[in-house]
Amino acid sequence: RFTAQQQEIKNLIQSKVAVDEENVHLKNEFSNLNQKFKDKSQELKDTEECAQKKEEQNRLVIKNLEEENKGLNTRCADLLNDLEKLRKQEAQWKTEKSGNDAQIK
């Protein structure tokens, strides 16, 4: 009976050692996974910050392009007005020239 109890104690100790080893292994695995999680979380945060900066840069570029477009539209309208004035002036000069040519004849 004593020998059986000793054997049982020995078996329990071996089981405890195996459980302790498994526990250490699981703790290491957990630690590694936790570190990977922290790394990925930081990577995600960095990526989000980068995306936010790019978005802000894009907004600024779009704003600048829109302002430049307004300026170009204004300049285009001014040039069209100038062209219309020059066409009117050309027509007037042609009329005057015709009149002058008629007087010369």
ChimeraX commands (.cxc) that place a marker at each C-alpha (Angstrom):
marker #1 position 0.00,0.00,0.00 radius 0.5
marker #1 position 2.84,2.38,0.89 radius 0.5
marker #1 position 4.60,1.57,-2.37 radius 0.5
marker #1 position 1.38,2.21,-4.29 radius 0.5
marker #1 position 1.02,5.59,-2.58 radius 0.5
marker #1 position 4.66,6.42,-3.34 radius 0.5
marker #1 position 4.06,5.50,-6.97 radius 0.5
marker #1 position 0.93,7.64,-7.02 radius 0.5
marker #1 position 2.88,10.57,-5.52 radius 0.5
marker #1 position 5.62,10.04,-8.08 radius 0.5
marker #1 position 3.04,10.01,-10.88 radius 0.5
marker #1 position 1.41,13.16,-9.50 radius 0.5
marker #1 position 4.80,14.91,-9.32 radius 0.5
marker #1 position 5.52,13.91,-12.91 radius 0.5
marker #1 position 2.12,15.22,-13.94 radius 0.5
marker #1 position 2.79,18.46,-12.07 radius 0.5
marker #1 position 6.17,18.84,-13.79 radius 0.5
marker #1 position 4.53,18.22,-17.18 radius 0.5
marker #1 position 1.77,20.73,-16.38 radius 0.5
marker #1 position 4.37,23.26,-15.18 radius 0.5
marker #1 position 6.35,22.81,-18.41 radius 0.5
marker #1 position 3.18,23.20,-20.46 radius 0.5
marker #1 position 2.30,26.29,-18.39 radius 0.5
marker #1 position 5.74,27.81,-19.10 radius 0.5
marker #1 position 5.33,27.00,-22.80 radius 0.5
marker #1 position 1.85,28.58,-22.87 radius 0.5
marker #1 position 3.09,31.66,-21.01 radius 0.5
marker #1 position 5.91,32.07,-23.55 radius 0.5
marker #1 position 3.47,31.61,-26.41 radius 0.5
marker #1 position 1.10,34.13,-24.84 radius 0.5
marker #1 position 3.97,36.58,-24.37 radius 0.5
marker #1 position 5.00,36.19,-28.01 radius 0.5
marker #1 position 1.43,36.62,-29.23 radius 0.5
marker #1 position 0.95,39.62,-26.97 radius 0.5
marker #1 position 4.12,41.21,-28.38 radius 0.5
marker #1 position 2.92,40.52,-31.93 radius 0.5
marker #1 position -0.41,42.11,-31.03 radius 0.5
marker #1 position 1.36,45.21,-29.68 radius 0.5
marker #1 position 3.54,45.39,-32.78 radius 0.5
marker #1 position 0.54,45.07,-35.09 radius 0.5
marker #1 position -1.40,47.62,-33.05 radius 0.5
marker #1 position 1.48,50.08,-33.40 radius 0.5
marker #1 position 1.75,49.29,-37.11 radius 0.5
marker #1 position -1.99,49.95,-37.50 radius 0.5
marker #1 position -1.69,53.21,-35.57 radius 0.5
marker #1 position 1.25,54.29,-37.74 radius 0.5
marker #1 position -0.64,53.33,-40.89 radius 0.5
marker #1 position -3.72,55.26,-39.78 radius 0.5
marker #1 position -1.58,58.32,-38.98 radius 0.5
marker #1 position 0.10,58.06,-42.38 radius 0.5
marker #1 position -3.27,57.72,-44.11 radius 0.5
marker #1 position -4.59,60.73,-42.19 radius 0.5
marker #1 position -1.55,62.81,-43.21 radius 0.5
marker #1 position -1.95,61.74,-46.84 radius 0.5
marker #1 position -5.64,62.61,-46.67 radius 0.5
marker #1 position -4.83,66.06,-45.30 radius 0.5
marker #1 position -2.19,66.57,-47.99 radius 0.5
marker #1 position -4.71,65.53,-50.63 radius 0.5
marker #1 position -7.25,67.97,-49.22 radius 0.5
marker #1 position -4.68,70.76,-49.41 radius 0.5
marker #1 position -3.72,69.81,-52.97 radius 0.5
marker #1 position -7.39,69.76,-53.99 radius 0.5
marker #1 position -7.99,73.12,-52.30 radius 0.5
marker #1 position -4.97,74.63,-54.06 radius 0.5
marker #1 position -6.04,73.17,-57.39 radius 0.5
marker #1 position -9.56,74.52,-56.95 radius 0.5
marker #1 position -8.17,77.98,-56.16 radius 0.5
marker #1 position -5.85,77.77,-59.16 radius 0.5
marker #1 position -8.80,76.66,-61.29 radius 0.5
marker #1 position -10.82,79.69,-60.13 radius 0.5
marker #1 position -7.93,81.93,-61.10 radius 0.5
marker #1 position -7.61,80.27,-64.47 radius 0.5
marker #1 position -11.37,80.55,-65.07 radius 0.5
marker #1 position -11.21,84.25,-64.23 radius 0.5
marker #1 position -8.23,84.72,-66.52 radius 0.5
marker #1 position -10.01,82.80,-69.29 radius 0.5
marker #1 position -13.11,85.00,-68.90 radius 0.5
marker #1 position -10.90,88.12,-69.03 radius 0.5
marker #1 position -9.21,86.84,-72.19 radius 0.5
marker #1 position -12.58,86.08,-73.78 radius 0.5
marker #1 position -13.72,89.62,-72.97 radius 0.5
marker #1 position -10.51,91.01,-74.45 radius 0.5
marker #1 position -11.03,88.88,-77.56 radius 0.5
marker #1 position -14.59,90.13,-77.94 radius 0.5
marker #1 position -13.38,93.74,-77.59 radius 0.5
marker #1 position -10.69,93.12,-80.20 radius 0.5
marker #1 position -13.22,91.58,-82.58 radius 0.5
marker #1 position -15.49,94.60,-82.16 radius 0.5
marker #1 position -12.54,96.90,-82.71 radius 0.5
marker #1 position -11.54,94.89,-85.81 radius 0.5
marker #1 position -15.07,95.17,-87.17 radius 0.5
marker #1 position -15.05,98.90,-86.50 radius 0.5
marker #1 position -11.70,99.29,-88.24 radius 0.5
marker #1 position -12.93,97.27,-91.21 radius 0.5
marker #1 position -15.97,99.55,-91.42 radius 0.5
marker #1 position -13.76,102.62,-91.23 radius 0.5
marker #1 position -11.39,101.14,-93.82 radius 0.5
marker #1 position -14.28,100.42,-96.15 radius 0.5
marker #1 position -15.44,103.98,-95.71 radius 0.5
marker #1 position -11.94,105.30,-96.31 radius 0.5
marker #1 position -11.50,103.06,-99.34 radius 0.5
marker #1 position -14.82,104.35,-100.70 radius 0.5
marker #1 position -13.73,107.95,-100.19 radius 0.5
marker #1 position -10.40,107.25,-101.87 radius 0.5
marker #1 position -12.16,105.78,-104.92 radius 0.5
marker link #1:1,2 radius 0.2
marker link #1:2,3 radius 0.2
marker link #1:3,4 radius 0.2
marker link #1:4,5 radius 0.2
marker link #1:5,6 radius 0.2
marker link #1:6,7 radius 0.2
marker link #1:7,8 radius 0.2
marker link #1:8,9 radius 0.2
marker link #1:9,10 radius 0.2
marker link #1:10,11 radius 0.2
marker link #1:11,12 radius 0.2
marker link #1:12,13 radius 0.2
marker link #1:13,14 radius 0.2
marker link #1:14,15 radius 0.2
marker link #1:15,16 radius 0.2
marker link #1:16,17 radius 0.2
marker link #1:17,18 radius 0.2
marker link #1:18,19 radius 0.2
marker link #1:19,20 radius 0.2
marker link #1:20,21 radius 0.2
marker link #1:21,22 radius 0.2
marker link #1:22,23 radius 0.2
marker link #1:23,24 radius 0.2
marker link #1:24,25 radius 0.2
marker link #1:25,26 radius 0.2
marker link #1:26,27 radius 0.2
marker link #1:27,28 radius 0.2
marker link #1:28,29 radius 0.2
marker link #1:29,30 radius 0.2
marker link #1:30,31 radius 0.2
marker link #1:31,32 radius 0.2
marker link #1:32,33 radius 0.2
marker link #1:33,34 radius 0.2
marker link #1:34,35 radius 0.2
marker link #1:35,36 radius 0.2
marker link #1:36,37 radius 0.2
marker link #1:37,38 radius 0.2
marker link #1:38,39 radius 0.2
marker link #1:39,40 radius 0.2
marker link #1:40,41 radius 0.2
marker link #1:41,42 radius 0.2
marker link #1:42,43 radius 0.2
marker link #1:43,44 radius 0.2
marker link #1:44,45 radius 0.2
marker link #1:45,46 radius 0.2
marker link #1:46,47 radius 0.2
marker link #1:47,48 radius 0.2
marker link #1:48,49 radius 0.2
marker link #1:49,50 radius 0.2
marker link #1:50,51 radius 0.2
marker link #1:51,52 radius 0.2
marker link #1:52,53 radius 0.2
marker link #1:53,54 radius 0.2
marker link #1:54,55 radius 0.2
marker link #1:55,56 radius 0.2
marker link #1:56,57 radius 0.2
marker link #1:57,58 radius 0.2
marker link #1:58,59 radius 0.2
marker link #1:59,60 radius 0.2
marker link #1:60,61 radius 0.2
marker link #1:61,62 radius 0.2
marker link #1:62,63 radius 0.2
marker link #1:63,64 radius 0.2
marker link #1:64,65 radius 0.2
marker link #1:65,66 radius 0.2
marker link #1:66,67 radius 0.2
marker link #1:67,68 radius 0.2
marker link #1:68,69 radius 0.2
marker link #1:69,70 radius 0.2
marker link #1:70,71 radius 0.2
marker link #1:71,72 radius 0.2
marker link #1:72,73 radius 0.2
marker link #1:73,74 radius 0.2
marker link #1:74,75 radius 0.2
marker link #1:75,76 radius 0.2
marker link #1:76,77 radius 0.2
marker link #1:77,78 radius 0.2
marker link #1:78,79 radius 0.2
marker link #1:79,80 radius 0.2
marker link #1:80,81 radius 0.2
marker link #1:81,82 radius 0.2
marker link #1:82,83 radius 0.2
marker link #1:83,84 radius 0.2
marker link #1:84,85 radius 0.2
marker link #1:85,86 radius 0.2
marker link #1:86,87 radius 0.2
marker link #1:87,88 radius 0.2
marker link #1:88,89 radius 0.2
marker link #1:89,90 radius 0.2
marker link #1:90,91 radius 0.2
marker link #1:91,92 radius 0.2
marker link #1:92,93 radius 0.2
marker link #1:93,94 radius 0.2
marker link #1:94,95 radius 0.2
marker link #1:95,96 radius 0.2
marker link #1:96,97 radius 0.2
marker link #1:97,98 radius 0.2
marker link #1:98,99 radius 0.2
marker link #1:99,100 radius 0.2
marker link #1:100,101 radius 0.2
marker link #1:101,102 radius 0.2
marker link #1:102,103 radius 0.2
marker link #1:103,104 radius 0.2
marker link #1:104,105 radius 0.2
view
